[in-house]
Structures are given as structure tokens and as C-alpha cells.
């Protein structure tokens, strides 16, 4: 039995992407666009971004800002939540309900913390 792997070109990838409807996720944010972000990129990357932006009917800035914004939201979301597999769920919550006794190192760490941090 043979399997085939299909590789698509950048051209085909862009063509498929252009079939999607562009949704400007930053447009609904009720703030004045007062901040600037400047960065350098390679000519090839710039050309691809410009082409993709043109295919979706928006300018380079809108396209790039939306891509960066969506990626930032996904990154933050991935770092702010913990996903447990079902097999780990019971063990995790059991450890929260009945934690092991504090070790000497943990007690020392709490003492150092208490002496350095002023609570309000």
C-alpha cells in the first residue's frame, strides 16, 4: 500500500486563503489608533503579506495587525489556561483537596517571602 503526500505551493496556499472571508478583529475595538509599531522584514515576506492583503481586499497594515492580534490572543489564551486530560483530572483535584505536608524547603521559602514582602 502506497501513500502520497501532497505539498502545496505558496501560490496555492494564498489562493486557498483568498477564498476565506476576511474578518477585521481589530475594527470593533473602541480606541483611537495612537500607538505605532515599526519592524523590518525580509522582502519575500513583505511581498507575500502584500499579496495576501490584496487578495482579501484590505491594506497591508490592517492585514498584518489582524494577524498579529489574533496570534497574540491565541498565545495569551494558551498560557492562561491549563487543560487536563481526563486521566489527570482526578489526580490533580485530589492533590488540591489533600495536599502533601509542607517540606522544610517550602517552609523556608515562605519565611523568606514573608520577610521580604510587605502586604498592604
Secondary structure, 3 states (H helix, E strand, C coil): CCCCCCCCCHHHHHHHHHCCCCCCCCCCCCCCCCCCCCCCCCHHHHHHHHHHHHHHCCCHHHHHHHHHHHHHHHHHHHHHCCCCCHHHHHHHHHHHHCCCCCCHHHHHHHHHHHHHCCCC
